[in-house]
Amino acid sequence: MSSRVLALKYRPQTFEDVVGQEVTVKILKNILTEGRIHHAYLFTGPRGIGKTSLARILAKALNCQKTDQPTTEPCGSCPSCVDITEGRSMAVMEIDGASNTSVEDVREIREKIRYLAPGGRYKIYIIDEVHMLSTAAFNALLKTLEEPPPHALFIFATTEPQKVPITIISRCLRFDLRPMTLNLIVGHLKRISEKESIEVEEAALFEIAREASGGLRDAITLLDQVASYFKNQVKVQGIEEILGASPRRFVISILRSILNREAAELLQGLKAASEAGIDPKRLARELLEYLRHLLIVRIHEDPALFDLPSDEIKKLKELSQSVSENLLDQLFRMLQKGLSDLLRSATPQIVLDVLLLRLCHHEDLQSIEKLIQMIEGKGAADFDSDAAGGSGRAPARAQRVSTGGRNPSQDPPISNEKASSSDPKDWQGFLGELQSKKPQIASILAQALSSDFSKDQVMIKFPEKSLSMEMLNEAARKAQLLEQLEQYFGRPLKLVIEAAAPSEVITTGGVIEEAISIFQPSSLTTIRSS
């Protein structure tokens, strides 16, 4: 293995060596081929993705002496290319924007840029971290940037383009370089490992790539570090000695405990993760990501969708066979909602423990289809048998929900003509259709205490001085309701909207009626404050 630093040894020297920036490379090649050379370029993006490397390659392509004009394939061996590679070219000046921020520094550039350096077709200034220049320095650079000498060219690089004045950006060709994908970094690290005779597990490469957060240079540097530490035999367990324990080691077992409703095993897994120093917030995020993977693996098994080693994808496939998509979706929603509380909590470990224990009781979660059946009164008995699990109170609760939150015995009497064979459409059916056509009116009717529907009349009662009653009594809204009634029932109906008597208000309502249905008192006494 070479003693040279890997990040420098494998730094791109030609456009073909650049990884993950195909669009930018293609545009630059077309510019060089067509001879449409611009006087200023701006490369933006996070650290370690090739901004400065691309700037140097572009400088080589412009000044390569093997051709009489700019080329897309700099030779790398002519004096100009060698000098640029070694950082001693008189025609290509690299400036650190963080340490050359003053107006005086820019004035020096303005003085020197007028003269063409020997051995170079263009005089090129590469300014790294250009956003660090002061406002006065940017202003001093504007005129030169707008009307540079024919032989002068600027290449800017920055990780924070929002800090670069718009007057500078508007004078440049801007290229936004993308962070590397996990699989792209892993593939590149694998090729470097083979060339350097480094034995490394695939799972270890994924851990290195995740730690790099999209930066290829950081990933190569980290590979160099762990290869030196483990003498070219890198295992995923050894990665933890340098990076710390990865939450992914615990995620599969914790998820399996949740899906199998094994609370004791879940607590053991959480304890082990805590003792290993795993940040509970990071663990929760990993769990959320793995729930996403479980949802996707049931739909499609393309490895490119997961950014995971093959052995972990295999475990995901096995785990997904024992769980429904509906349950995974509900667990994902619960964990996502709980994660927001976790991130704000001063005791995140406690919040995570309770949150995951709550997810462990997923057997009580019901599908949307069953909930709709329960509300419509269809299949309520099946729902009760599933949800109750032997409990005596669950059927009563389901019954109350299926009747709209009221005790059926308390509902106002409805005329028999409503249910007659000559008029099969009922009031509840009308409300359902009204919800789709006039949702605002339907929401107002939902606030009513009672509704009495007969052959020729509909009576709707609201609490006295109710805002909903006032809204429904408005002429336009009342006319719309009468029109919908006539369309649905096929005949004109009289609409009566009135305030309910005080006794009706007191004994009507979800909370009071639920209490009555639970305790079943022999008598009721109304107590009023004087």
TITORNU-538076 format. One record per residue (C-alpha): residue in one letter; residue number from 1; z, y, x. Coordinates in steps of 0.05 Angstrom, whole numbers, padded with zeros to 5 digits. Example, Ala and Ser with C-alpha at 12.3 -4.5 7.8 and 13.67 -1.06 7.14 Angstrom:
% TITORNU-538076
rest,nr,zz,yy,xx
A,1,00156,-00090,00246
S,2,00143,-00021,00273
//
This chain:
% TITORNU-538076
rest,nr,zz,yy,xx
M,1,00000,00000,00000
S,2,-00019,00069,00026
S,3,00038,00116,00045
R,4,00001,00174,00012
V,5,00030,00200,-00053
L,6,-00007,00166,-00110
A,7,-00014,00230,-00152
L,8,-00053,00262,-00094
K,9,-00090,00199,-00074
Y,10,-00118,00189,-00144
R,11,-00129,00262,-00161
P,12,-00199,00270,-00192
Q,13,-00251,00294,-00143
T,14,-00313,00291,-00188
F,15,-00327,00299,-00262
E,16,-00332,00223,-00269
D,17,-00260,00216,-00243
V,18,-00231,00260,-00298
V,19,-00193,00219,-00350
G,20,-00188,00235,-00424
Q,21,-00226,00302,-00424
E,22,-00296,00278,-00442
V,23,-00314,00337,-00487
T,24,-00295,00390,-00435
V,25,-00331,00351,-00379
K,26,-00394,00345,-00421
I,27,-00395,00420,-00436
L,28,-00385,00438,-00363
K,29,-00440,00391,-00341
N,30,-00488,00421,-00391
I,31,-00470,00491,-00367
L,32,-00486,00471,-00295
T,33,-00550,00434,-00313
E,34,-00578,00492,-00354
G,35,-00555,00545,-00304
R,36,-00516,00584,-00356
I,37,-00459,00601,-00309
H,38,-00404,00643,-00341
H,39,-00362,00692,-00300
A,40,-00294,00669,-00327
Y,41,-00264,00603,-00351
L,42,-00197,00588,-00382
F,43,-00167,00518,-00382
T,44,-00106,00508,-00427
G,45,-00061,00449,-00442
P,46,00005,00416,-00423
R,47,00024,00399,-00352
G,48,-00008,00343,-00313
I,49,-00072,00333,-00353
G,50,-00123,00360,-00303
K,51,-00130,00436,-00311
T,52,-00126,00453,-00236
S,53,-00165,00390,-00217
L,54,-00222,00410,-00264
A,55,-00221,00480,-00235
R,56,-00230,00452,-00165
I,57,-00285,00404,-00186
L,58,-00321,00462,-00220
A,59,-00315,00503,-00157
K,60,-00344,00446,-00116
A,61,-00401,00438,-00165
L,62,-00418,00512,-00159
N,63,-00414,00516,-00083
C,64,-00437,00446,-00060
Q,65,-00484,00455,-00001
K,66,-00523,00390,-00011
T,67,-00565,00425,-00064
D,68,-00597,00494,-00070
Q,69,-00564,00507,-00137
P,70,-00502,00486,-00176
T,71,-00498,00411,-00189
T,72,-00460,00364,-00236
E,73,-00448,00316,-00178
P,74,-00416,00351,-00119
C,75,-00423,00309,-00056
G,76,-00351,00316,-00032
S,77,-00374,00311,00041
C,78,-00407,00378,00056
P,79,-00365,00432,00091
S,80,-00357,00470,00026
C,81,-00332,00409,-00014
V,82,-00286,00387,00043
D,83,-00255,00456,00050
I,84,-00243,00461,-00025
T,85,-00211,00392,-00026
E,86,-00165,00410,00032
G,87,-00148,00478,00004
R,88,-00176,00520,00062
S,89,-00241,00547,00033
M,90,-00255,00621,00044
A,91,-00300,00621,-00017
V,92,-00249,00591,-00065
M,93,-00182,00625,-00069
E,94,-00124,00591,-00106
I,95,-00070,00638,-00130
D,96,-00004,00621,-00163
G,97,00005,00668,-00222
A,98,00080,00658,-00221
S,99,00087,00689,-00151
N,100,00031,00740,-00153
T,101,00048,00778,-00215
S,102,00044,00851,-00195
V,103,-00010,00904,-00200
E,104,-00015,00906,-00124
D,105,-00034,00832,-00123
V,106,-00090,00844,-00173
R,107,-00114,00906,-00135
E,108,-00120,00863,-00072
I,109,-00163,00814,-00112
R,110,-00207,00871,-00136
E,111,-00217,00895,-00064
K,112,-00235,00827,-00036
I,113,-00278,00802,-00092
R,114,-00334,00850,-00075
Y,115,-00350,00812,-00011
L,116,-00384,00744,-00011
A,117,-00348,00694,00034
P,118,-00389,00656,00086
G,119,-00411,00586,00066
G,120,-00404,00597,-00008
R,121,-00454,00610,-00064
Y,122,-00399,00640,-00107
K,123,-00332,00673,-00092
I,124,-00284,00638,-00139
Y,125,-00212,00657,-00156
I,126,-00170,00601,-00187
I,127,-00107,00631,-00218
D,128,-00057,00578,-00239
E,129,-00005,00594,-00293
V,130,-00042,00659,-00307
H,131,00005,00675,-00365
M,132,00058,00694,-00313
L,133,00020,00757,-00294
S,134,00052,00822,-00316
T,135,00021,00865,-00371
A,136,00002,00917,-00319
A,137,-00031,00864,-00276
F,138,-00072,00839,-00335
N,139,-00094,00910,-00350
A,140,-00115,00921,-00278
L,141,-00155,00857,-00281
L,142,-00193,00874,-00345
K,143,-00248,00917,-00316
T,144,-00264,00869,-00260
L,145,-00263,00810,-00308
E,146,-00310,00845,-00356
E,147,-00361,00867,-00303
P,148,-00351,00825,-00241
P,149,-00400,00824,-00182
P,150,-00457,00774,-00192
H,151,-00427,00726,-00140
A,152,-00355,00729,-00168
L,153,-00324,00679,-00216
F,154,-00254,00670,-00245
I,155,-00222,00604,-00267
F,156,-00155,00611,-00302
A,157,-00106,00555,-00319
T,158,-00045,00559,-00363
T,159,00005,00517,-00402
E,160,00021,00575,-00450
P,161,-00044,00607,-00474
Q,162,-00006,00646,-00528
K,163,00023,00689,-00473
V,164,-00045,00709,-00446
P,165,-00070,00775,-00476
I,166,-00125,00767,-00526
T,167,-00166,00818,-00486
I,168,-00167,00768,-00428
I,169,-00181,00706,-00471
S,170,-00239,00741,-00506
R,171,-00274,00750,-00438
C,172,-00268,00676,-00419
L,173,-00299,00610,-00438
R,174,-00237,00574,-00464
F,175,-00226,00498,-00459
D,176,-00165,00467,-00492
L,177,-00150,00402,-00454
R,178,-00118,00347,-00495
P,179,-00056,00307,-00478
M,180,-00070,00236,-00457
T,181,-00060,00180,-00508
L,182,-00010,00126,-00491
N,183,-00064,00071,-00486
L,184,-00106,00116,-00441
I,185,-00049,00128,-00393
V,186,-00030,00054,-00392
G,187,-00102,00034,-00377
H,188,-00106,00083,-00319
L,189,-00039,00061,-00291
K,190,-00062,-00011,-00295
R,191,-00124,00004,-00253
I,192,-00082,00041,-00201
S,193,-00032,-00017,-00198
E,194,-00088,-00066,-00185
K,195,-00117,-00023,-00129
E,196,-00049,-00013,-00098
S,197,-00028,-00087,-00107
I,198,00031,-00068,-00151
E,199,00056,-00123,-00197
V,200,00078,-00090,-00261
E,201,00092,-00116,-00331
E,202,00052,-00087,-00388
A,203,00115,-00067,-00425
A,204,00138,-00029,-00363
L,205,00073,00009,-00362
F,206,00084,00030,-00434
E,207,00154,00054,-00418
I,208,00126,00096,-00360
A,209,00071,00124,-00404
R,210,00120,00143,-00459
E,211,00165,00178,-00410
A,212,00105,00219,-00384
S,213,00095,00250,-00454
G,214,00019,00254,-00448
G,215,00016,00278,-00376
L,216,-00024,00232,-00330
R,217,00002,00263,-00266
D,218,00075,00252,-00288
A,219,00058,00179,-00305
I,220,00027,00166,-00236
T,221,00086,00199,-00201
L,222,00135,00156,-00240
L,223,00095,00093,-00224
D,224,00098,00113,-00151
Q,225,00174,00121,-00157
V,226,00189,00055,-00191
A,227,00141,00017,-00146
S,228,00178,00043,-00085
Y,229,00245,00025,-00115
F,230,00226,-00046,-00135
K,231,00180,-00061,-00076
N,232,00116,-00067,-00117
Q,233,00146,-00115,-00169
V,234,00161,-00073,-00231
K,235,00194,-00104,-00292
V,236,00213,-00070,-00357
Q,237,00287,-00085,-00345
G,238,00283,-00049,-00278
I,239,00252,00012,-00311
E,240,00317,00023,-00349
E,241,00355,00029,-00283
I,242,00314,00092,-00268
L,243,00297,00120,-00337
G,244,00359,00096,-00374
A,245,00360,00045,-00430
S,246,00302,00049,-00479
P,247,00318,00049,-00553
R,248,00258,00004,-00564
R,249,00298,-00054,-00536
F,250,00344,-00049,-00597
V,251,00295,-00028,-00651
I,252,00266,-00096,-00670
S,253,00334,-00129,-00677
I,254,00362,-00070,-00717
L,255,00302,-00071,-00764
R,256,00308,-00146,-00773
S,257,00381,-00138,-00792
I,258,00363,-00084,-00843
L,259,00307,-00125,-00875
N,260,00351,-00187,-00877
R,261,00410,-00148,-00905
E,262,00455,-00171,-00848
A,263,00505,-00114,-00843
A,264,00549,-00148,-00790
E,265,00490,-00160,-00743
L,266,00466,-00088,-00755
L,267,00534,-00060,-00734
Q,268,00533,-00104,-00671
G,269,00464,-00078,-00654
L,270,00485,-00005,-00664
K,271,00546,-00016,-00621
A,272,00504,-00046,-00565
A,273,00456,00012,-00568
S,274,00513,00062,-00566
E,275,00546,00027,-00506
A,276,00478,00029,-00470
G,277,00478,00104,-00477
I,278,00422,00109,-00528
D,279,00418,00177,-00563
P,280,00427,00163,-00638
K,281,00375,00215,-00655
R,282,00324,00183,-00609
L,283,00341,00114,-00637
A,284,00330,00140,-00708
R,285,00262,00169,-00689
E,286,00242,00102,-00658
L,287,00263,00065,-00721
L,288,00222,00113,-00763
E,289,00161,00101,-00718
Y,290,00170,00025,-00722
L,291,00174,00028,-00798
R,292,00107,00064,-00795
H,293,00081,00008,-00750
L,294,00105,-00045,-00800
L,295,00068,-00009,-00856
I,296,00004,-00005,-00817
V,297,00005,-00076,-00789
R,298,00004,-00102,-00861
I,299,-00061,-00064,-00872
H,300,-00096,-00069,-00805
E,301,-00081,-00105,-00741
D,302,-00122,-00063,-00693
P,303,-00079,-00055,-00629
A,304,-00107,00015,-00618
L,305,-00068,00039,-00678
F,306,00000,00023,-00649
D,307,00006,00045,-00576
L,308,00049,-00017,-00564
P,309,00047,-00077,-00517
S,310,00015,-00140,-00546
D,311,00081,-00178,-00549
E,312,00113,-00123,-00591
I,313,00053,-00122,-00638
K,314,00061,-00197,-00647
K,315,00135,-00188,-00666
L,316,00115,-00134,-00715
K,317,00065,-00181,-00749
E,318,00118,-00235,-00757
L,319,00169,-00185,-00784
S,320,00120,-00154,-00834
Q,321,00107,-00221,-00868
S,322,00176,-00222,-00899
V,323,00176,-00153,-00930
S,324,00134,-00116,-00982
E,325,00096,-00051,-00971
N,326,00136,-00020,-01028
L,327,00202,-00035,-00994
L,328,00177,-00010,-00927
D,329,00154,00055,-00960
Q,330,00222,00066,-00992
L,331,00260,00050,-00928
F,332,00215,00099,-00891
R,333,00229,00154,-00942
M,334,00304,00142,-00939
L,335,00305,00143,-00863
Q,336,00261,00204,-00860
K,337,00307,00242,-00907
G,338,00369,00218,-00870
L,339,00339,00238,-00803
S,340,00340,00312,-00823
D,341,00415,00306,-00836
L,342,00424,00268,-00771
L,343,00391,00322,-00729
R,344,00438,00375,-00757
S,345,00501,00334,-00752
A,346,00556,00345,-00701
T,347,00572,00269,-00705
P,348,00502,00237,-00703
Q,349,00527,00167,-00687
I,350,00571,00164,-00749
V,351,00515,00191,-00792
L,352,00466,00140,-00764
D,353,00514,00081,-00775
V,354,00525,00100,-00848
L,355,00451,00115,-00859
L,356,00428,00047,-00833
L,357,00483,00011,-00872
R,358,00456,00046,-00934
L,359,00386,00020,-00917
C,360,00416,-00049,-00911
H,361,00427,-00050,-00987
H,362,00354,-00046,-01001
E,363,00357,-00103,-01052
D,364,00377,-00053,-01105
L,365,00315,-00011,-01093
Q,366,00265,-00020,-01149
S,367,00190,-00011,-01149
I,368,00156,00047,-01185
E,369,00124,-00003,-01233
K,370,00191,-00031,-01255
L,371,00220,00039,-01264
I,372,00161,00058,-01308
Q,373,00170,-00005,-01349
M,374,00244,00010,-01357
I,375,00231,00082,-01380
E,376,00178,00059,-01430
G,377,00223,00004,-01455
K,378,00175,-00050,-01432
G,379,00205,-00105,-01391
A,380,00274,-00073,-01391
A,381,00307,-00140,-01395
D,382,00272,-00164,-01332
F,383,00293,-00100,-01297
D,384,00365,-00110,-01319
S,385,00367,-00181,-01292
D,386,00339,-00158,-01225
A,387,00382,-00095,-01218
A,388,00447,-00121,-01246
G,389,00456,-00179,-01199
G,390,00512,-00205,-01244
S,391,00542,-00138,-01259
G,392,00563,-00126,-01330
R,393,00551,-00051,-01329
A,394,00480,-00048,-01302
P,395,00447,-00070,-01368
A,396,00484,-00015,-01406
R,397,00462,00036,-01355
A,398,00390,00013,-01360
Q,399,00394,00016,-01436
R,400,00417,00088,-01434
V,401,00361,00107,-01387
S,402,00309,00073,-01430
T,403,00331,00113,-01490
G,404,00324,00180,-01455
G,405,00397,00187,-01435
R,406,00423,00186,-01507
N,407,00460,00133,-01546
P,408,00410,00107,-01598
S,409,00463,00111,-01652
Q,410,00471,00186,-01639
D,411,00397,00204,-01646
P,412,00377,00244,-01708
P,413,00346,00200,-01762
I,414,00271,00196,-01762
S,415,00231,00187,-01826
N,416,00204,00118,-01839
E,417,00136,00149,-01852
K,418,00132,00161,-01777
A,419,00128,00087,-01763
S,420,00087,00068,-01823
S,421,00022,00029,-01814
S,422,-00018,00089,-01837
D,423,00010,00131,-01780
P,424,00018,00086,-01718
K,425,00025,00144,-01668
D,426,00097,00164,-01657
W,427,00133,00225,-01631
Q,428,00145,00196,-01561
G,429,00071,00182,-01555
F,430,00056,00255,-01572
L,431,00105,00279,-01519
G,432,00071,00236,-01468
E,433,00002,00264,-01484
L,434,00029,00335,-01487
Q,435,00056,00326,-01416
S,436,-00014,00317,-01390
K,437,-00047,00372,-01432
K,438,00007,00425,-01437
P,439,00061,00408,-01385
Q,440,00096,00475,-01393
I,441,00107,00465,-01467
A,442,00127,00392,-01454
S,443,00180,00415,-01405
I,444,00208,00464,-01457
L,445,00212,00408,-01509
A,446,00250,00366,-01459
Q,447,00307,00416,-01464
A,448,00314,00405,-01540
L,449,00378,00374,-01567
S,450,00341,00336,-01621
S,451,00274,00329,-01656
D,452,00264,00304,-01727
F,453,00193,00283,-01744
S,454,00172,00269,-01816
K,455,00106,00264,-01853
D,456,00093,00338,-01861
Q,457,00144,00371,-01815
V,458,00171,00372,-01744
M,459,00241,00401,-01734
I,460,00264,00417,-01663
K,461,00335,00440,-01648
F,462,00359,00477,-01587
P,463,00428,00504,-01567
E,464,00442,00572,-01597
K,465,00413,00630,-01558
S,466,00375,00581,-01515
L,467,00321,00610,-01470
S,468,00278,00549,-01484
M,469,00281,00563,-01559
E,470,00260,00635,-01547
M,471,00202,00612,-01503
L,472,00178,00561,-01555
N,473,00183,00613,-01611
E,474,00133,00658,-01576
A,475,00071,00664,-01621
A,476,00020,00640,-01569
R,477,00061,00581,-01546
K,478,00080,00561,-01618
A,479,00006,00564,-01638
Q,480,-00013,00519,-01579
L,481,00041,00468,-01600
L,482,00016,00468,-01673
E,483,-00055,00457,-01648
Q,484,-00034,00398,-01605
L,485,00006,00368,-01663
E,486,-00054,00372,-01710
Q,487,-00101,00342,-01658
Y,488,-00054,00284,-01644
F,489,-00031,00266,-01714
G,490,-00096,00285,-01750
R,491,-00065,00331,-01801
P,492,-00032,00400,-01802
L,493,00044,00398,-01794
K,494,00098,00449,-01807
L,495,00138,00467,-01745
V,496,00211,00487,-01752
I,497,00248,00512,-01690
E,498,00322,00527,-01701
A,499,00389,00530,-01666
A,500,00434,00469,-01672
A,501,00502,00472,-01704
P,502,00561,00478,-01656
S,503,00584,00407,-01672
E,504,00516,00380,-01653
V,505,00517,00418,-01587
I,506,00586,00391,-01568
T,507,00570,00318,-01582
T,508,00499,00319,-01555
G,509,00479,00315,-01483
G,510,00472,00263,-01428
V,511,00542,00267,-01397
I,512,00582,00267,-01463
E,513,00540,00213,-01496
E,514,00544,00170,-01434
A,515,00620,00177,-01435
I,516,00621,00158,-01509
S,517,00577,00097,-01497
I,518,00622,00074,-01440
F,519,00691,00085,-01471
Q,520,00672,00076,-01545
P,521,00729,00117,-01575
S,522,00752,00106,-01646
S,523,00752,00182,-01658
L,524,00731,00247,-01625
T,525,00771,00312,-01623
T,526,00736,00377,-01606
I,527,00779,00425,-01566
R,528,00757,00498,-01560
S,529,00788,00553,-01518
S,530,00814,00611,-01560
//
